Amino acid sequence: MRDGAGATLGLPAAWTVHDLEEVATVPGWAREQVPVLRQRFPQVPERMWQLMESTDGGEFAVAVAGMAVVTAAAAADGYRTGGRSAFYRAALNGFGLHALVHLAQAATVRGYTPGVVTSPLLVIPFTRWARGRLRGAGVLRPTRPREAVQGLALAAVATAGSHLAARRLVRRVRSAPRT
């Protein structure tokens, strides 16, 4: 595939830039906005607000590092298979579609949410470009609804798993005896 390296290995590069926005903004945004959003959206379970408030910048950065591993693995598999890997394609679809989640979040809160700046400027254009390269190489057909759902599911499971692993790891490190 002619543009295989860009379309596949570009995924973790685009993801890194996108997640740098989130790492830089999530802690301050959550501190300022969770109290406001809790009042505005009382139907959201209190446990969700507590989770958002209790995730500090360090823990969030560890979760982002976990997602980096998943994204790099998907990109490497995509590169190895010339873009044919189902794992890579699900990750690419999930990356692109998760940008719509960021845009919906910002529309719902009627303001900035972490990740919303790079979603239309980087995530969506990169995904469209990479998918176009794969289509041009005869590797990719139009996405079926099932594949879109699989991409979003991969993104959701990987995100939840990364956050859960980060929470456990950070708690373990913080509670370890100091020598």
N, C-alpha and C positions, 0 to 999 in steps of 0.2 A: 504494500500500500504506500503510495507516494507521500502523503502527509501524515503517516502513521505516528511518527514521534511527536509531532505537534498536537495531534488530536488525542493521543493517549497520554503521553507524559505531560502534556499541558494541563491535564486535569488537576494534579496536585499543586501546580503553580498557581492556577486560578483559584483553587480552593484556599491556598495559603493566604493570598491577598485578601480574599473575602473574610476569612476567619480572623485576620489581623484586625479588621474593623471591629469584629465582635469582641475580641480579647481586649481591645483598647476601650470599648464603650460599655460593655455589659455591667461591670461592677457599679460604676457611677449611675448609669441609667436605672438599674434595679433599685439602688438606694433611693433615688429621687422619685421614680415612677410607681413602684409597687404600692406605696400607701395611697396614691391617687387612683390607681387602677383597682385596688381592692374596694374602694368606695364606689367607683363607677360600675364595677362588674361584680356585684355581691353574689351572683349565681355561680361564680367560679369557686370550686371547693377551697376551703381555707388551707388545706394541705399544699396546694399548688403555690399559694402565696408564700407559705413558710419555706418551701423548697427554694423558691427564687430568692428569698431574703437570706437564707442560710448558705448559699453558694457564694463563696468569696472569689476574688480574682485568681488566686492561686489554684483553687480547685477547678475553676472554669478553664484555666490554661491547661491543666492536666487532662481535662476532658477533650479539649481541642487537640492535644497531642495524640490522644487515643483515636480520634477521628482522622488525624493525619496518617496514622498507620493503616487504617482501613482504606483511605483514599489512595495512598501509595501502592498498597497491595492490588487494588482494582486497576490502577493505571499500569502497573507492571504486567499484570495478567493481560490487559488490553494490548500492550506493546508486544508481548510474547506471541499473542494470537493474531496480530494484525488488525485489532479492533473487533474480532469475532467473539471474544469472551462474553458470556452472559453476565458474569459478575461486573466486568468493566461497563458494559452497556447499561446495566441496572444502576450502577454508580453514576454514570454520566446523566442518565435520565433523572435520577433522584436529585443530583446536584442542580440541574436546570429547573426542575419542578419545585424544589424547595425555595427557589427565589420567589415563586408566586406566593408561597406561604409568608415570606417576609413582607411582600407587598400587601398582602391581606392583613397581616398584623398591624402594619402602619396605618392602613385605612381604618381598621377597627378602632385603634386608639387615637386616630386623627392626629398623628404626629410621628416623630422619629422613633424607630425601634432599631436595635442593633442588627446590622446586616442589610438594612434597606437601601443604603447608598450604593453598595457594590453589587446588589442584585440586578438592577437594570443596566448598570454601567459595565459590569464584567461577567457575572454569572450567566445571565441569559444570552448575551452575545457570544461568549465562549462556547456555551453548549450548542447554540445554533451553528456556529462555525465548525465545531468538531463533528457534529452530526452531518453537516453538509459534506465534509471531507470523507467521512465514512460512507455516505450515500454515493458520492462521486466515485469512490473506489469499488462500489458494488458490494460493500460489506454490510450495509444497513438498509433496511426497508422502513417505510413509515411505521411509527410506533403505534402499536395496538393498545387499546385501553388496559388490557391485562399487563402489558409491559410498563405502562405508566404507573399503575398501581404497585407493581413489583419495585420500581425505582423509588417511589415514595416510601414504600414499606422498608426497603433497605436503609434509606436515609433515616427513617424514624427509629428503627431497631438499633442501627449503629450509633445514633445520637444518644438514645436512652442507655444503651450498654456502656458507651464511653463515659457518660455522666455517673452512672452507677459505679463503674470501676474507679473513676476518679475520686468519688466520695469515699469509697472504702480505702483506697490507697492513701489519700491525704489524711484521713482519720487515723489510719495505722501508723503513718509516719509521725503525726503530731502526738500520738499517745505513746510512742516508743520511748523507753528510758534513755535519757541523754547520758553520754559517757564523757 
